[in-house]
């Protein structure tokens, strides 16, 4: 290869910036592409939400080396805190200066001069670079090239669908404009929720956070009602025995209390899946199924059913994905062997689990875990070390 190794990092969130710092340490030629107008685009969307993990588990040793004044200790930051005290300061450091392209979305990645089915097992032959189609903030498009691509785009911008089996409910696409898919800040958006009947779908931490917030909101906004449809007929809310993460433990306990009828403002309906949506007199009629079917009439729908990475991004590359989790196969197989383990007990799976049939293409961060929600930032830090250890 006649030129220095060129590295493209997709996403300027916590793991994307960690990759960038590692590349800077090794004096590599790298560029970070961020679809949002500023670093941490996904984190900014949940800036009002407090994390489960404290600052001591949120700032990596690599980040602390360039930000010696970064927060530490047991305080639990919000997403906004992460942006203000970690991501933005990192983006402003000398190692990353001039390397970040915000407002630039990578639309697709391919191998130059090669189709997906060609040269199986020898994709890197002849030093063919990756070809990245990008869209800039002004709407113009261009081609960028790289020798190594690291996808750290996460899962937050690609929420799962509302209907049973993970596909759209009947009329879900037609009513997309009436469905909220991200955790709202109910304090700032009070007028849009006060006195409304809300269908809440999902049972994970985002849905639990929404249910708890809506229950508190209903106490000071009479007429607010929540119908919480949960697919599992006997949800355990992901509770961990003797949970060391106090915020998570409190959230799980609150969900269990709501399911037990702690407030009449929140009606928990376990074992329900969404079958269909329809409009009626300005409201929405939701058909829920549980053996038979029932209709609920609501003003708003809040679908918090998790998310999975955008796999269309690399559909022209040879990426071996798990048929169940949609994560890279080697890593997915390792994680499936640890099913039931809490995220605090799941560590790095090793460099070999991050390798794809497409040489030089890696998926790191939450996206690498596919539909597994056990990802922790410290796992991502180790993934970065593993990848660079295998590259150089």
Secondary structure, 3 states (H helix, E strand, C coil): CCCCCEEEEECCCHHHHHHHHHHHHCCCEEEEEECCCCCCHHHHHCCCCEEEEEHHHCCCHHHHHHCCCCCCCCCEEEHHHHHHHHHHHHHCCHHHCCCEEECCEEEEEEECCCCCCCCCCCCCHHHCCEEEEEECCCCCEEEEEECEEEECCCCCCCECCCEHHHCCCECCCCCHHHEECCCCCCCCCHHHHCCCEEEEECCCHHHHHHHHHHHHHHHHCCCCEEEEEECCCCCCCCCCCCCCCHHHHHHHHHHHHHHCCCCCCEEEEECCEEEEEEEECCEEEEEEECCCEEEEEECEEEECCCECCCHHHHCCCCCCECCCCCCEHHHHHHHHCCCCCCHHHCCCCCHHHHCCCCCCEEECHHHHHCCCCCCCHHHHHHHHHHHHHHHC
